[in-house]
Amino acid sequence: MPFFETDQSTVHYLDDFPNNLSVVMLLHGLGTEGSSWRYQIKALGEAGYRPISIDVPGFGRSNFTGKRWSISFSARVVNELAGSLREEKYHIAGISMGGTIALQTALDFPVRIKSLVLLNTFATLRPKRMNEWVYLLRRYIKARLGGAGSQAVITARRLFPKAGQEDLREELIRHIRQTDPIVYKAAMLALGTYDARRNLKSMQMPVM
């Protein structure tokens, strides 16, 4: 199990196809970890890419020892990890929270990015319907009052509501409950205040 040392974190990551060329950095959503990309890791590896799926600092097996977690710090860690793999340029993909980190990485280190894939994410968080505001507010209040694990069931039921998805729900609940509670709250605040819209026009790499 490879780890990467930074000034404020020991970062765990998955590197199942180390002999493949062309790194793809994979960034997970809030409360989960790098292993949530397991289906994509297999597909990318079989297609000849080298998928690197990290546990973002403070999530999964990665710790965070700094004073304040931020999207920008996480973006710097991603770029430093890619550099430690001797990869001058790389692809990057992120979902939800991971999408904001991927976007920030592309904005902060544009010359390093071959392409950017953004999944179910945002440049700024502006829910369009009242039920979305209520859902986010419930998550935030529960996390503030009872820690990350207190809203794990709400989150899991919303993301995996169908019959037959019990295993996915249980996996997500387990991941959220093992997250550093201080980091989880800081990440929710960072996501709620994130706004990269004014910088989007500067991006030159292919984006999907």
Solvent accessible surface area in square Angstrom, and as a share of the most:
residue,aa,sasa,rsa
1,M,158,0.71
2,P,52,0.33
3,F,97,0.40
4,F,35,0.15
5,E,120,0.54
6,T,24,0.14
7,D,103,0.54
8,Q,52,0.23
9,S,6,0.04
10,T,35,0.20
11,V,0,0.00
12,H,8,0.03
13,Y,20,0.08
14,L,42,0.21
15,D,28,0.14
16,D,87,0.45
17,F,58,0.24
18,P,71,0.45
19,N,142,0.73
20,N,38,0.19
21,L,148,0.74
22,S,29,0.18
23,V,1,0.00
24,V,11,0.06
25,M,0,0.00
26,L,3,0.01
27,L,0,0.00
28,H,0,0.00
29,G,8,0.07
30,L,22,0.11
31,G,0,0.00
32,T,16,0.10
33,E,24,0.11
34,G,0,0.00
35,S,35,0.22
36,S,45,0.29
37,W,15,0.05
38,R,93,0.34
39,Y,148,0.56
40,Q,80,0.35
41,I,7,0.04
42,K,120,0.51
43,A,60,0.47
44,L,43,0.21
45,G,6,0.05
46,E,121,0.54
47,A,71,0.55
48,G,40,0.39
49,Y,80,0.30
50,R,37,0.13
51,P,0,0.00
52,I,0,0.00
53,S,0,0.00
54,I,1,0.00
55,D,3,0.01
56,V,0,0.00
57,P,0,0.00
58,G,4,0.04
59,F,0,0.00
60,G,19,0.18
61,R,136,0.50
62,S,5,0.03
63,N,71,0.36
64,F,25,0.10
65,T,99,0.58
66,G,23,0.22
67,K,210,0.89
68,R,196,0.72
69,W,6,0.02
70,S,35,0.22
71,I,9,0.05
72,S,59,0.38
73,F,16,0.07
74,S,0,0.00
75,A,0,0.00
76,R,78,0.29
77,V,0,0.00
78,V,0,0.00
79,N,15,0.08
80,E,63,0.28
81,L,0,0.00
82,A,0,0.00
83,G,34,0.33
84,S,60,0.39
85,L,28,0.14
86,R,226,0.82
87,E,33,0.15
88,E,137,0.61
89,K,87,0.37
90,Y,0,0.00
91,H,41,0.18
92,I,1,0.00
93,A,8,0.06
94,G,0,0.00
95,I,65,0.33
96,S,39,0.25
97,M,1,0.00
98,G,0,0.00
99,G,0,0.00
100,T,0,0.00
101,I,0,0.00
102,A,0,0.00
103,L,4,0.02
104,Q,27,0.12
105,T,0,0.00
106,A,1,0.01
107,L,29,0.14
108,D,65,0.34
109,F,53,0.22
110,P,66,0.41
111,V,119,0.69
112,R,46,0.17
113,I,5,0.03
114,K,74,0.31
115,S,25,0.16
116,L,1,0.00
117,V,35,0.20
118,L,48,0.24
119,L,66,0.33
120,N,124,0.64
121,T,38,0.22
122,F,45,0.19
123,A,20,0.16
124,T,17,0.10
125,L,44,0.22
126,R,133,0.49
127,P,20,0.12
128,K,186,0.79
129,R,146,0.53
130,M,145,0.65
131,N,85,0.43
132,E,35,0.16
133,W,128,0.45
134,V,72,0.41
135,Y,24,0.09
136,L,47,0.23
137,L,107,0.53
138,R,120,0.44
139,R,22,0.08
140,Y,69,0.26
141,I,80,0.41
142,K,78,0.33
143,A,0,0.00
144,R,133,0.49
145,L,152,0.76
146,G,52,0.50
147,G,14,0.13
148,A,4,0.03
149,G,22,0.22
150,S,50,0.32
151,Q,0,0.00
152,A,0,0.00
153,V,49,0.28
154,I,28,0.14
155,T,2,0.01
156,A,0,0.00
157,R,160,0.58
158,R,104,0.38
159,L,93,0.46
160,F,53,0.22
161,P,91,0.57
162,K,138,0.58
163,A,100,0.77
164,G,68,0.65
165,Q,41,0.18
166,E,87,0.39
167,D,117,0.61
168,L,59,0.29
169,R,45,0.16
170,E,104,0.47
171,E,29,0.13
172,L,14,0.07
173,I,19,0.10
174,R,138,0.50
175,H,11,0.05
176,I,0,0.00
177,R,144,0.52
178,Q,91,0.40
179,T,6,0.03
180,D,49,0.25
181,P,69,0.43
182,I,135,0.68
183,V,4,0.02
184,Y,0,0.00
185,K,55,0.23
186,A,27,0.21
187,A,0,0.00
188,M,21,0.09
189,L,94,0.47
190,A,21,0.17
191,L,15,0.07
192,G,38,0.37
193,T,99,0.58
194,Y,23,0.09
195,D,66,0.34
196,A,2,0.02
197,R,129,0.47
198,R,201,0.73
199,N,69,0.35
200,L,69,0.34
201,K,180,0.76
202,S,71,0.46
203,M,34,0.15
204,Q,159,0.71
205,M,21,0.09
206,P,92,0.58
207,V,75,0.43
208,M,162,0.72
